[in-house]
Every structure is written in C-alpha cells, then in structure tokens.
Amino acid sequence: MRVVIQRVARASVTLPPSSHVSGQIGPGLLVFCGLQAGDTAEQLDWMARKILQLRIFPNNQGKMNLSIREVPGAQILLVPNFTVGCEISQGRRPSFDQAMPPAQASLAFDAFVERCVDQGVEVYTGVFGADMHVECCNDGPVTFVLETPRRLQEPGP
C-alpha cells in the first residue's frame, strides 16, 4: 500500500457534474490511498496506525511534534486513488499492473476507513471508483509519501 499524506488547512471532494460534496474537512490530513495487489489486513492495520501516529502537526513551539489525535478537531479525508499505487520508473506510460483489482480494492478501502475510524479520529472519504474533484489548502506545505515496509509485503518463512 502506498499513500500520499498532506497536512491541510482544509480539503474537500466533490463529484462532478452534480457538485455533490462527498467529504469535506477543516484542519487535518488529506490522504490519497493507493491499494496494490497483495496488500494484506496486516498492512492496512500498520498503515492506519502509522498515519494516525505521525507527529506532523506543530506544537506550541512550532515544531512538528503532535499527531492528528493530539490536535483538537482535526479530521482525515481519505481518498481512494489507484494512480498512487502505479509504477512510473520505466517508460513514459504509468503501469497499473500492481494495482489491486477494483472489486477487491473497494473492500480493502472500506476496511482501511474502518481501521482509521477505530483509531478515534473523525474520518470522511471520497467515493471509490468515482471521478472526483479534490481541493485542498496544503498547510506548510507538508506532504509525505508512505509505503508499507517490505517486511510486511513479503511472505514469511
């Protein structure tokens, strides 16, 4: 699993052409979620814990030292985005060979959302498989790319 995390002052997802808002947050995290073939429940657990424990919000001294759980009223907007999981290191066209099949990815995204909700943070989402317009005001800017560690990706002995 690969995610792009942005600390935001605000973010929203609207669905064209109706302009229906599927998710909108104030201060918090906008997370683009790329599910990849072979992602496991263990990886979803690890990713949810990691995102919610990252100390990327400023404390009273302006140092990145607080997690989202320590920021009153902070929220998360999770957006399914299969392009995040693609490979672009070779050639000129993105390869989606490693993307999780859509039916499986939809279930995995829902499971990931539940894991984040279970961590006690207010969570909003985009819509799986939909064309979306995502708007955000990146705070910082602070943006990170995070992948599940290799040890969680490879089967054990």
MDAnalysis code that builds the backbone (N, CA, C; Angstrom):
import MDAnalysis as mda
import numpy as np

u = mda.Universe.empty(471, n_residues=157, atom_resindex=np.repeat(np.arange(157), 3), trajectory=True)
u.add_TopologyAttr("name", ["N", "CA", "C"] * 157)
u.add_TopologyAttr("resid", np.arange(1, 158))
u.add_TopologyAttr("resname", ["MET", "ARG", "VAL", "VAL", "ILE", "GLN", "ARG", "VAL", "ALA", "ARG", "ALA", "SER", "VAL", "THR", "LEU", "PRO", "PRO", "SER", "SER", "HIS", "VAL", "SER", "GLY", "GLN", "ILE", "GLY", "PRO", "GLY", "LEU", "LEU", "VAL", "PHE", "CYS", "GLY", "LEU", "GLN", "ALA", "GLY", "ASP", "THR", "ALA", "GLU", "GLN", "LEU", "ASP", "TRP", "MET", "ALA", "ARG", "LYS", "ILE", "LEU", "GLN", "LEU", "ARG", "ILE", "PHE", "PRO", "ASN", "ASN", "GLN", "GLY", "LYS", "MET", "ASN", "LEU", "SER", "ILE", "ARG", "GLU", "VAL", "PRO", "GLY", "ALA", "GLN", "ILE", "LEU", "LEU", "VAL", "PRO", "ASN", "PHE", "THR", "VAL", "GLY", "CYS", "GLU", "ILE", "SER", "GLN", "GLY", "ARG", "ARG", "PRO", "SER", "PHE", "ASP", "GLN", "ALA", "MET", "PRO", "PRO", "ALA", "GLN", "ALA", "SER", "LEU", "ALA", "PHE", "ASP", "ALA", "PHE", "VAL", "GLU", "ARG", "CYS", "VAL", "ASP", "GLN", "GLY", "VAL", "GLU", "VAL", "TYR", "THR", "GLY", "VAL", "PHE", "GLY", "ALA", "ASP", "MET", "HIS", "VAL", "GLU", "CYS", "CYS", "ASN", "ASP", "GLY", "PRO", "VAL", "THR", "PHE", "VAL", "LEU", "GLU", "THR", "PRO", "ARG", "ARG", "LEU", "GLN", "GLU", "PRO", "GLY", "PRO"])
u.atoms.positions = np.array([
    [0.848, -1.172, 0.000],
    [0.000, 0.000, 0.000],
    [0.891, 1.232, 0.000],
    [0.460, 2.196, -0.772],
    [1.187, 3.463, -0.847],
    [0.166, 4.583, -0.649],
    [0.550, 5.577, 0.169],
    [-0.323, 6.720, 0.393],
    [0.462, 8.013, 0.224],
    [-0.256, 9.063, -0.140],
    [0.281, 10.419, -0.143],
    [-0.492, 11.161, 0.937],
    [0.232, 11.707, 1.900],
    [-0.362, 12.373, 3.054],
    [-0.062, 13.866, 2.962],
    [-1.099, 14.678, 3.061],
    [-0.917, 16.125, 3.078],
    [-1.554, 16.685, 4.346],
    [-0.777, 17.485, 5.075],
    [-1.361, 18.226, 6.187],
    [-2.074, 19.420, 5.577],
    [-3.353, 19.586, 5.896],
    [-4.145, 20.612, 5.230],
    [-4.838, 21.535, 6.229],
    [-5.095, 22.767, 5.755],
    [-5.945, 23.686, 6.500],
    [-7.405, 23.352, 6.229],
    [-7.660, 22.833, 4.999],
    [-8.994, 22.382, 4.607],
    [-8.858, 21.543, 3.347],
    [-9.849, 20.684, 3.117],
    [-9.869, 19.859, 1.902],
    [-11.291, 19.384, 1.663],
    [-11.586, 19.119, 0.388],
    [-12.914, 18.620, 0.048],
    [-12.858, 17.777, -1.219],
    [-13.861, 16.919, -1.357],
    [-14.042, 16.096, -2.541],
    [-15.454, 16.345, -3.049],
    [-15.557, 16.729, -4.327],
    [-16.865, 16.884, -4.954],
    [-16.951, 15.945, -6.140],
    [-18.169, 15.553, -6.456],
    [-18.415, 14.626, -7.553],
    [-19.064, 15.374, -8.713],
    [-18.327, 15.496, -9.828],
    [-18.929, 16.160, -10.985],
    [-19.899, 15.199, -11.667],
    [-20.856, 15.620, -12.400],
    [-21.192, 17.016, -12.683],
    [-22.135, 17.621, -11.647],
    [-22.602, 16.815, -10.668],
    [-23.611, 17.294, -9.721],
    [-23.048, 18.252, -8.670],
    [-21.726, 18.233, -8.489],
    [-21.053, 19.030, -7.451],
    [-21.434, 18.590, -6.036],
    [-21.900, 17.337, -5.916],
    [-22.189, 16.787, -4.590],
    [-20.880, 16.669, -3.809],
    [-20.858, 17.161, -2.566],
    [-19.673, 17.071, -1.713],
    [-19.741, 15.742, -0.966],
    [-18.784, 14.867, -1.243],
    [-18.776, 13.563, -0.570],
    [-17.991, 13.607, 0.730],
    [-17.062, 14.533, 0.835],
    [-16.274, 14.677, 2.049],
    [-15.650, 16.040, 2.119],
    [-15.620, 16.614, 3.317],
    [-15.045, 17.948, 3.496],
    [-14.513, 18.042, 4.916],
    [-13.300, 18.561, 5.061],
    [-12.706, 18.701, 6.389],
    [-12.096, 20.087, 6.547],
    [-11.903, 20.454, 7.810],
    [-11.119, 21.628, 8.154],
    [-9.690, 21.170, 8.365],
    [-9.010, 21.669, 9.375],
    [-7.621, 21.249, 9.610],
    [-7.500, 19.740, 9.818],
    [-6.493, 19.158, 9.216],
    [-6.267, 17.727, 9.376],
    [-5.390, 17.160, 8.301],
    [-5.730, 15.950, 7.861],
    [-4.934, 15.235, 6.870],
    [-5.791, 14.835, 5.680],
    [-5.269, 15.090, 4.487],
    [-5.813, 14.573, 3.238],
    [-4.909, 13.417, 2.846],
    [-5.489, 12.228, 2.686],
    [-4.692, 11.037, 2.396],
    [-5.217, 10.379, 1.126],
    [-4.361, 10.331, 0.093],
    [-4.667, 9.619, -1.142],
    [-4.172, 8.189, -0.970],
    [-5.066, 7.219, -1.125],
    [-4.772, 5.821, -0.820],
    [-4.644, 4.984, -2.082],
    [-3.468, 4.414, -2.306],
    [-3.231, 3.530, -3.438],
    [-3.101, 2.096, -2.969],
    [-4.101, 1.301, -3.238],
    [-4.081, -0.109, -2.848],
    [-3.433, -0.925, -3.959],
    [-2.561, -1.844, -3.551],
    [-1.808, -2.621, -4.512],
    [-2.106, -4.106, -4.348],
    [-1.956, -4.848, -5.441],
    [-2.179, -6.297, -5.404],
    [-1.343, -6.897, -4.282],
    [-1.957, -7.755, -3.502],
    [-1.232, -8.425, -2.427],
    [-1.284, -7.703, -1.094],
    [-1.865, -6.501, -1.034],
    [-1.979, -5.810, 0.254],
    [-2.795, -6.682, 1.204],
    [-2.368, -6.730, 2.454],
    [-2.977, -7.610, 3.444],
    [-3.650, -6.805, 4.553],
    [-4.436, -7.494, 5.368],
    [-5.058, -6.866, 6.533],
    [-3.980, -6.298, 7.459],
    [-2.874, -7.013, 7.590],
    [-1.766, -6.548, 8.429],
    [-1.227, -5.211, 7.915],
    [-1.130, -5.074, 6.592],
    [-0.643, -3.825, 6.015],
    [-1.629, -2.684, 6.241],
    [-2.923, -2.962, 6.110],
    [-3.928, -1.937, 6.373],
    [-3.853, -1.483, 7.822],
    [-3.699, -2.422, 8.746],
    [-3.558, -2.086, 10.170],
    [-2.337, -1.205, 10.395],
    [-1.206, -1.625, 9.828],
    [0.041, -0.880, 10.002],
    [-0.112, 0.546, 9.466],
    [-0.684, 0.678, 8.273],
    [-0.807, 1.989, 7.650],
    [-1.719, 2.904, 8.465],
    [-2.836, 2.395, 8.927],
    [-3.751, 3.217, 9.730],
    [-3.053, 3.696, 11.003],
    [-2.390, 2.799, 11.705],
    [-1.676, 3.191, 12.935],
    [-0.598, 4.226, 12.627],
    [0.169, 3.971, 11.574],
    [1.284, 4.855, 11.230],
    [0.791, 6.275, 10.917],
    [-0.227, 6.378, 10.075],
    [-0.743, 7.700, 9.698],
    [-1.223, 8.456, 10.932],
    [-1.940, 7.769, 11.801],
    [-2.518, 8.443, 12.959],
    [-1.502, 8.708, 14.065],
    [-0.327, 8.105, 13.983],
    [0.721, 8.348, 14.972],
    [1.789, 9.324, 14.485],
    [1.778, 9.643, 13.183],
    [2.797, 10.554, 12.657],
    [2.734, 11.895, 13.374],
    [3.875, 12.351, 13.853],
    [3.945, 13.637, 14.552],
    [4.291, 14.713, 13.524],
    [3.252, 15.211, 12.827],
    [3.473, 16.153, 11.730],
    [2.690, 17.453, 11.894],
    [2.110, 17.643, 13.082],
    [1.430, 18.903, 13.387],
    [2.284, 19.700, 14.367],
    [2.279, 21.025, 14.251],
    [3.150, 21.840, 15.106],
    [2.652, 21.909, 16.547],
    [3.623, 21.916, 17.466],
    [3.302, 22.139, 18.875],
    [3.367, 23.646, 19.154],
    [3.345, 24.021, 20.417],
    [3.377, 25.454, 20.786],
    [4.651, 26.164, 20.351],
    [5.718, 25.417, 20.136],
    [6.981, 25.996, 19.687],
    [7.131, 25.954, 18.167],
    [6.108, 25.482, 17.467],
    [6.157, 25.419, 16.012],
    [6.891, 24.209, 15.469],
    [7.272, 23.274, 16.319],
    [7.960, 22.048, 15.890],
    [6.943, 20.968, 15.561],
    [7.197, 20.200, 14.522],
    [6.325, 19.065, 14.199],
    [6.482, 18.029, 15.300],
    [5.526, 18.027, 16.218],
    [5.649, 17.135, 17.360],
    [4.319, 16.566, 17.825],
    [3.218, 16.856, 17.105],
    [1.913, 16.361, 17.505],
    [1.322, 15.463, 16.428],
    [0.649, 14.407, 16.858],
    [-0.086, 13.560, 15.914],
    [-1.481, 14.149, 15.733],
    [-2.195, 13.646, 14.749],
    [-3.545, 14.147, 14.492],
    [-4.451, 13.943, 15.701],
    [-4.198, 12.901, 16.484],
    [-5.015, 12.651, 17.674],
    [-4.812, 13.706, 18.749],
    [-3.711, 14.436, 18.673],
    [-3.401, 15.448, 19.689],
    [-3.828, 16.853, 19.264],
    [-4.454, 16.962, 18.096],
    [-4.897, 18.262, 17.588],
    [-6.421, 18.311, 17.698],
    [-6.942, 19.137, 18.614],
    [-8.391, 19.193, 18.794],
    [-9.120, 19.528, 17.487],
    [-10.132, 18.721, 17.168],
    [-10.954, 18.971, 15.993],
    [-10.355, 18.554, 14.662],
    [-9.136, 18.018, 14.656],
    [-8.507, 17.609, 13.387],
    [-9.256, 16.410, 12.808],
    [-9.324, 16.362, 11.487],
    [-10.072, 15.333, 10.777],
    [-9.213, 14.746, 9.662],
    [-9.671, 13.615, 9.117],
    [-8.975, 12.974, 7.997],
    [-9.952, 12.841, 6.836],
    [-9.458, 13.145, 5.642],
    [-10.202, 12.901, 4.408],
    [-9.432, 11.844, 3.628],
    [-9.992, 10.639, 3.527],
    [-9.365, 9.533, 2.812],
    [-9.939, 9.464, 1.404],
    [-9.049, 9.466, 0.403],
    [-9.477, 9.461, -0.987],
    [-8.870, 8.257, -1.699],
    [-9.705, 7.325, -2.174],
    [-9.154, 6.199, -2.932],
    [-8.590, 6.713, -4.243],
    [-7.363, 6.290, -4.566],
    [-6.694, 6.812, -5.752],
    [-5.742, 5.754, -6.294],
    [-6.208, 4.980, -7.274],
    [-5.384, 3.876, -7.779],
    [-4.113, 4.368, -8.448],
    [-4.053, 5.614, -8.913],
    [-2.830, 6.106, -9.559],
    [-1.674, 6.233, -8.573],
    [-1.978, 6.359, -7.282],
    [-0.916, 6.455, -6.270],
    [-0.105, 5.161, -6.223],
    [-0.746, 4.054, -6.501],
    [-0.061, 2.768, -6.441],
    [0.607, 2.342, -7.733],
    [0.564, 3.190, -8.761],
    [1.129, 2.789, -10.053],
    [2.655, 2.911, -10.053],
    [3.260, 2.355, -11.071],
    [4.720, 2.396, -11.254],
    [5.029, 3.304, -12.433],
    [5.932, 4.264, -12.214],
    [6.282, 5.200, -13.295],
    [7.786, 5.324, -13.495],
    [8.548, 4.385, -12.946],
    [10.005, 4.500, -13.036],
    [10.549, 4.120, -14.415],
    [9.798, 3.340, -15.187],
    [10.275, 2.949, -16.505],
    [9.278, 3.384, -17.569],
    [9.785, 3.766, -18.703],
    [8.925, 4.162, -19.808],
    [8.264, 5.505, -19.576],
    [7.278, 5.799, -20.411],
    [6.600, 7.088, -20.329],
    [5.131, 6.950, -19.950],
    [4.666, 5.734, -19.854],
    [3.265, 5.498, -19.520],
    [3.198, 4.820, -18.152],
    [2.326, 5.303, -17.257],
    [2.194, 4.641, -15.956],
    [1.750, 3.196, -16.117],
    [2.296, 2.327, -15.277],
    [1.905, 0.928, -15.260],
    [1.015, 0.690, -14.043],
    [-0.161, 0.126, -14.305],
    [-1.097, -0.180, -13.240],
    [-1.128, -1.676, -12.940],
    [-0.098, -2.388, -13.383],
    [-0.040, -3.832, -13.188],
    [-0.088, -4.225, -11.713],
    [0.426, -3.361, -10.840],
    [0.461, -3.683, -9.415],
    [-0.786, -3.239, -8.668],
    [-1.733, -2.586, -9.363],
    [-2.953, -2.128, -8.708],
    [-3.811, -3.316, -8.280],
    [-4.450, -3.172, -7.134],
    [-5.378, -4.196, -6.668],
    [-6.612, -4.163, -7.574],
    [-7.149, -5.312, -7.959],
    [-8.369, -5.334, -8.784],
    [-9.487, -4.525, -8.103],
    [-10.298, -3.811, -8.897],
    [-11.278, -2.877, -8.335],
    [-12.218, -3.451, -7.276],
    [-12.806, -4.610, -7.498],
    [-13.753, -5.167, -6.520],
    [-13.059, -5.428, -5.183],
    [-11.859, -5.963, -5.248],
    [-11.078, -6.241, -4.040],
    [-10.625, -4.933, -3.400],
    [-10.196, -3.966, -4.212],
    [-9.714, -2.683, -3.696],
    [-10.827, -1.909, -2.993],
    [-12.043, -2.002, -3.502],
    [-13.166, -1.322, -2.861],
    [-13.377, -1.845, -1.446],
    [-13.331, -3.158, -1.294],
    [-13.476, -3.762, 0.033],
    [-12.301, -3.396, 0.940],
    [-11.092, -3.397, 0.386],
    [-9.906, -3.058, 1.171],
    [-9.947, -1.592, 1.606],
    [-10.410, -0.702, 0.715],
    [-10.527, 0.715, 1.082],
    [-11.524, 0.871, 2.227],
    [-12.667, 0.216, 2.135],
    [-13.655, 0.281, 3.215],
    [-13.068, -0.227, 4.532],
    [-12.297, -1.303, 4.464],
    [-11.659, -1.853, 5.665],
    [-10.640, -0.869, 6.232],
    [-9.909, -0.197, 5.342],
    [-8.929, 0.791, 5.790],
    [-9.623, 1.968, 6.475],
    [-10.727, 2.422, 5.897],
    [-11.506, 3.507, 6.508],
    [-11.928, 3.097, 7.919],
    [-12.433, 1.870, 8.066],
    [-12.865, 1.395, 9.384],
    [-11.717, 1.364, 10.380],
    [-10.543, 0.971, 9.923],
    [-9.382, 0.939, 10.816],
    [-9.040, 2.347, 11.306],
    [-9.170, 3.334, 10.435],
    [-8.896, 4.724, 10.829],
    [-9.969, 5.237, 11.782],
    [-11.226, 4.914, 11.503],
    [-12.325, 5.307, 12.396],
    [-12.106, 4.689, 13.779],
    [-11.691, 3.422, 13.814],
    [-11.462, 2.722, 15.074],
    [-10.375, 3.379, 15.919],
    [-9.518, 4.179, 15.285],
    [-8.449, 4.869, 16.000],
    [-8.964, 6.135, 16.698],
    [-10.248, 6.446, 16.510],
    [-10.841, 7.551, 17.250],
    [-10.720, 8.916, 16.603],
    [-10.525, 8.953, 15.281],
    [-10.417, 10.227, 14.572],
    [-11.622, 10.367, 13.651],
    [-12.089, 11.604, 13.474],
    [-13.212, 11.857, 12.573],
    [-12.740, 11.685, 11.130],
    [-13.383, 10.775, 10.397],
    [-12.943, 10.396, 9.053],
    [-14.046, 10.676, 8.032],
    [-13.645, 11.284, 6.917],
    [-14.518, 11.492, 5.764],
    [-13.830, 10.860, 4.566],
    [-14.589, 10.598, 3.500],
    [-13.983, 9.900, 2.364],
    [-14.453, 10.459, 1.031],
    [-13.648, 10.137, 0.024],
    [-14.076, 10.272, -1.355],
    [-14.896, 9.039, -1.689],
    [-15.237, 8.883, -2.968],
    [-16.078, 7.766, -3.397],
    [-15.265, 6.829, -4.277],
    [-15.171, 5.567, -3.875],
    [-14.381, 4.603, -4.626],
    [-14.897, 4.488, -6.058],
    [-13.999, 4.556, -7.017],
    [-14.314, 4.365, -8.424],
    [-14.932, 5.570, -9.120],
    [-15.166, 6.640, -8.398],
    [-15.806, 7.820, -8.991],
    [-14.759, 8.796, -9.514],
    [-15.166, 9.586, -10.508],
    [-14.364, 10.744, -10.883],
    [-14.621, 11.791, -9.810],
    [-13.551, 12.336, -9.274],
    [-13.682, 13.279, -8.160],
    [-12.872, 14.530, -8.440],
    [-13.326, 15.620, -7.904],
    [-12.539, 16.849, -7.859],
    [-12.110, 17.026, -6.413],
    [-10.794, 17.044, -6.201],
    [-10.250, 17.175, -4.859],
    [-9.611, 18.553, -4.748],
    [-10.031, 19.289, -3.744],
    [-9.447, 20.599, -3.482],
    [-8.846, 20.585, -2.092],
    [-7.693, 21.258, -1.960],
    [-7.096, 21.351, -0.633],
    [-6.262, 22.613, -0.514],
    [-6.104, 23.008, 0.709],
    [-5.167, 24.074, 1.053],
    [-4.110, 23.402, 1.916],
    [-2.980, 23.048, 1.282],
    [-1.906, 22.349, 1.971],
    [-1.312, 23.284, 3.012],
    [-1.157, 22.792, 4.228],
    [-0.647, 23.580, 5.343],
    [0.834, 23.306, 5.497],
    [1.643, 24.258, 5.145],
    [3.097, 24.101, 5.293],
    [3.876, 24.627, 4.112],
    [3.927, 23.991, 2.998],
    [3.291, 22.715, 2.662],
    [3.987, 21.536, 3.348],
    [3.167, 20.605, 3.778],
    [3.657, 19.374, 4.392],
    [3.029, 18.219, 3.634],
    [3.879, 17.444, 2.931],
    [3.417, 16.308, 2.133],
    [4.406, 15.161, 2.278],
    [3.869, 13.965, 2.491],
    [4.703, 12.776, 2.638],
    [4.154, 11.652, 1.764],
    [5.063, 10.790, 1.293],
    [4.686, 9.554, 0.616],
    [5.102, 8.422, 1.543],
    [4.178, 7.511, 1.803],
    [4.445, 6.427, 2.742],
    [4.030, 5.110, 2.108],
    [4.901, 4.120, 2.211],
    [4.603, 2.769, 1.720],
    [4.731, 1.788, 2.861],
    [3.977, 0.707, 2.782],
    [4.137, -0.326, 3.793],
    [5.546, -0.896, 3.675],
    [6.159, -1.206, 4.799],
    [7.537, -1.726, 4.762],
    [7.608, -3.066, 4.037],
    [8.754, -3.309, 3.469],
    [8.980, -4.535, 2.712],
    [8.708, -5.784, 3.548],
    [9.058, -5.739, 4.819],
    [8.865, -6.920, 5.678],
    [7.392, -7.301, 5.785],
    [6.480, -6.336, 5.576],
    [5.053, -6.645, 5.609],
    [4.549, -7.091, 4.239],
    [5.334, -6.843, 3.198],
    [4.904, -7.165, 1.838],
    [5.294, -8.565, 1.416],
    [6.338, -9.095, 2.012],
    [6.841, -10.397, 1.595],
    [6.398, -11.473, 2.579],
    [5.959, -12.604, 2.082],
    [5.552, -13.678, 2.987],
    [6.726, -14.154, 3.834],
    [6.418, -14.515, 5.047],
    [7.457, -15.003, 5.954],
    [7.903, -16.408, 5.625],
    [8.899, -16.921, 6.364],
    [9.430, -18.278, 6.104],
    [8.437, -19.353, 6.379],
])
